Amino acid sequence: RDRLFGLLFGLLQRPQSDRVLRHVFFAVRYYINRFPDLFFAGSTRYCAELCHQVLQFCNSPAEETRSHASATMYMIMKTNFLAVGNFTRTAVQSTIALSKFVGTHDVHNTFLHRSLAALAAYASNDAELQHSTFPEDVRGLTARLYVILRDTVTMQLRRDDHELYTDLQYRLAHGYASSPNLRATWIDNMAAEHLKHGNHAEAAMCTTHVAALVAEYLRLAYPANAALPAGAAAFARISLNATGERIADSARMSGADARQLCAAAGFSEEHLATLLYKCVQQLKDAELFELANEAYKLLTPILEQNRNFPALAEVHRDLQVGVFERIMASGAKRILGTFYRVAFFGDGFGELDGRQFLYKEPKVTPLAVISLRLQDFYERKLGPGNFEAIQESGEVDRSKLTKGKNYLQITFCEPHFEGADLAQRVTYFEKMHNVNRFVYETPFTKTGKAHGGVADQWKRKTVLTTEFRFPYMKKRIAISETADVELDPLRVSIEEISRKCVELDNAVRGRPLDVKILQMLLQGAVSASVNGGPLDIARTFLGDPDQGAVGGSYPAAELEELRHCFREFLFQCGQALMLNERNISPNQFAYQQDLKSKYRELNVQLGPLVRKANGAGEAAGGNLQQILQIVGGVKK
């Protein structure tokens, strides 16, 4: 029987003449009627495979082919109903098949609509089953299939807008939250769309969500199986978003109900393992090696329970070579994305008008690149003269925008952390994973100008919170909350010096050492003549009031905080200078001597300004004096 099905299925998969195809459909219908248990009893893949193949012929432009395909599809439904008293399996598999088909192929709405109408007509005219629920059930199924078809055709019209297209796919997946098989299907379609555009992280997150969904139902169906992940919650270390795949009414779902749903949807331990393998590969493609390790942690108990030692050996080999060694080799070279806030203003944007999103762009994407991409797209869509990009990052006053014109505001953002969250995120990867708070800065002065002198330069920090965490199943996530904090000139300067300290410390501690980055930071740090640089800041707030210093108008505690930052800054410069001397090439000796000379001069000028308020102590204790003695020029 299996071989015969394989032969008939193979004939349906290959191009055939109309005459041959007609006879193949006759044979398939006979086969279904002769061996119904093969399709509708126990765990079998035949119903799913046949539904997927036959539905494709329902989209055929040839009327005769569509007619045979519709008749065959109806035969599958009727035989399923007669065999078990319902056609739940066929309904589930045909819905999944249609969702997959329309999500990955160009679909002719009229042809498929006619085929669905034919199914409903067959059921209404079938005298054998008129006194059962079957005719109404078929009409309900065809109505649901038509809704999927309609929504997908609408989605195809947005195919040229990748972000909007995946938003619509996401919306469809969300709409099937109560139908796990359909949700999984549409999330799979999203993953395929992301892979077409090289968005490996987003594709990996899609696969993670499907795996979490499957694990959630398997947990309910087989609670005694300790090898299975503890539902969606077990995926938190891969993505906190994936924990949202929990079943809302799981308390009311019996194990028998869960097992029946798993059988109909094809959810099994084997399927979960396949998803986890797929997840690992996609995470590695996205350079999210740490998360591949977490996925393997969910997979290995399944392999251990099944005593699959060859697979376990391969997992551990890949953990060493494909995961941990690649983490160590990547060092500071790994770039996991760049973030931009994009705000839409104008009727031409439709439902996007007035909304703002966080966009995740690949690797190091300059502002000019994303601006040009979005500008070119929307100029084509809205027409020349109907679109303009807003260059400033400040708040937009809509009353000052030209009516009938459409505007786009794009602003570079960085992940933002505070308190314990900041302390726990040590590595670059940790600062780019499971993040939902971002910040961008807008410089301003009280006179209305964007930029001014050190004493007049204010800064507005805008903290954005997104609905979900990056990386996610989508490249853009809506912003749910916005908060502004204004920093006065002293606080702006404290942040600036602290930032320089962190940059120097990271450069010194980075492995492998990047000498070019180290030297670039040193050059900018020790040059005393830079306007708005460290020396200019120190003179402005810590210098003599008779010479224009404004420190007297600020609290003493904040001035002392600035002094502490400067002492740390001098210490970090000295550390970097000594490290650079050990790593320069022979022809850079004169360059190193020039840096040392500038550093000594900077310390001479900064030293009196940054001593503690009571005159005691030097920067970073005795460590700075030791550095200065090594560099030369200043004695204790």
Secondary structure, DSSP 8 states (H G I E B T S, - for coil): -HHHHHHHHHHHHS---HHHHHHHHHHHHHHHHH-THHHHSSS-SHHHHHHHHHHHHTT-S-HHHHHHHHHHHHHHHHHHHHHHS--HHHHHHHHHHHHHHHHHS---HHHHHHHHHHHHHHHHH-GGGTTSSHHHHHHHHHHHHHHHHHHHHHHHTTTT-HHHHHHHHHHHHHHTTT-HHHHHHHHHHHHHHHHHTT-HHHHHHHHHHHHHHHHHHHHHH-TT-TTS--GGGGGTTT-GGGGGG--TTGGG--HHHHHHHHHHHT--HHHHHHHHHHHHHHHHHTT-HHHHHHHHHHHHHHHHHTT-HHHHHHHHHHIIIIIIHHHHHHGGG----EEEEEEEESGGGGGGTT-EEEEEESSS--HHHHHHHHHHHHHHHH-TTSEEEE---S---GGGS-TT-EEEEEEEEEE---HHHHHH--STTTTTSSEEEEEEEEEE-TTS-S---TTT-EEEEEEEEEEEEES-SSSEEEEEEEEEEEE-HHHHHHHHHHHHHHHHHHHHH-SS--HHHHHHHHHHHH-TT-TTSHHHHHHHHHS-GGGT--GGGS-HHHHHHHHHHHHHHHHHHHHHHHHHHHH--GGGHHHHHHHHHHHHHHHHHHHHHHS-TTS---TTTHHHHHHHHHH-S---
